[in-house]
Amino acid sequence: MTSDAMESTVQAASDFDWSFLLGAPLRITVIIIGAIVINLIVRLFIRRFTTAVAKGTVGSEKAEGAGLAKFSSTALEAQRTGIDQQTIKERRAQRAKTVGRMLSSVTTILLSAIAALMILDALNFNIAPILASAGIAGVAIAFGAQELVRDYLSGFFIVIEDQYGIGDTVDLGEAVGEVEDVGLRRTQVRDLTGTLWHVRNGEILRVGNLSQGWARAVLDIPIDYRTTMDDFREMTEEITRTLRQDHEINKAMLENPEIAGVQSLSGSYRVIRTMIKTKPNQQWLVERAFRAALMTELAKRGGQIGMVQETVLRTLPDAEEADSAKKSAGSSDQRNKKATVGAASTARSKTAAADEKPSSLPSDDEIRSTVQEDSPSEGSDDDADS
């Protein structure tokens, strides 16, 4: 390259307007970097929040400064409900993960939309029509997708408030069963027959959780009056000792059976209510085991479950009534037989008449003789009638 060419290149570079780089490109770069940094900072706060939710620890700064250990709400809940701490931690971690994922997604979408609008403004694009169109579209989407928004908001609060989780047995109205999946838009419930229900979170008006914290097995047992309440208490104590020997049943029972008392009375038995506090989803196992042990204990003691007593009274008719009934039945049978025979003969005569050839017309002499023969009988009939 000659010296003249080098001088022209340097001259062109010196004449280039470097202030352009300090304009739109620099602003766009700053906007992108700022959006990324803000997103990272917000995600950091969200991560700390979800970690605190997953840990479930409570404590004060004064207690920490004094060197006192923090009280774990997980341990307190495990002591109160009898659920192992690992299960409680896993459930809280799942809830925190779901909430964190939702908050992170919403933050990224909002920051990206704001950064895109700022970049368009830096490039001297008129974003007023875009904002107006976005406002109209937002109103239309708000009306059209209000059910979807309600589903997501309801799901968010369901997860935050820990109304139910995977593995819980819940009553959501028509859908009653075990929760298989919890999302921000819908919940999946498997009922006893195996049907998988997909329930939108916005349609859940009330939740009955049968396995949150602890459960209770309620048994209404009909006992006959020959078995006294003291006998029933002795049988309950013996049944409790038998159930405690089973490791699985013993682990499921949080307290010994409590006899609430007589629930109802009838003419043949009384219903005694017995309640047992159990772990979540273990009440049905304890109920079945208690009923089986109760039947064995009743068989040993010669007792029985109360049964409804029914007496059926049957009376025999008198001899005269029986004879008259037989005669009436026989006469009715004869009339039915005669009617059947007459109908059959009439059908046969009709068939035979149909099969024969048509007869010739009678003569005038035959008609006159027939009329003369019939006239006295008709007169006699009239006299008889008169």
Secondary structure, 3 states (H helix, E strand, C coil): CCHHHHHHHHHHHHHCCHHHHHCHHHHHHHHHHHHHHHHHHHHHHHHHHHHHHHHCEECCHHHHHCCCCCEEHHHHHHHHHCCCHHHHHHHHHHHHHHHHHHHHHHHHHHHHHHHHHHHHHHCCCCCHHHHHHHHHHHHHHHHHCHHHHHHHHHHHHHHHHCCCCCCCEEECCCCEEEEEEECCCEEEEECCCCCEEEEEHHHCCCCEECCCCCEEEEEEEEEECCCCHHHHHHHHHHHHHHHHHCHHHHHHECCCCEEEEEEEECCCEEEEEEEEEECCCCHHHHHHHHHHHHHHHHHHHCCCECCCCCCCCCCCCCHHHHHHHHHHHHHHHHHHHHHHHHHHHHHHHHHHHHHCCCCCCCCHHHHHHHHHHHHHHHHHHHHHHC
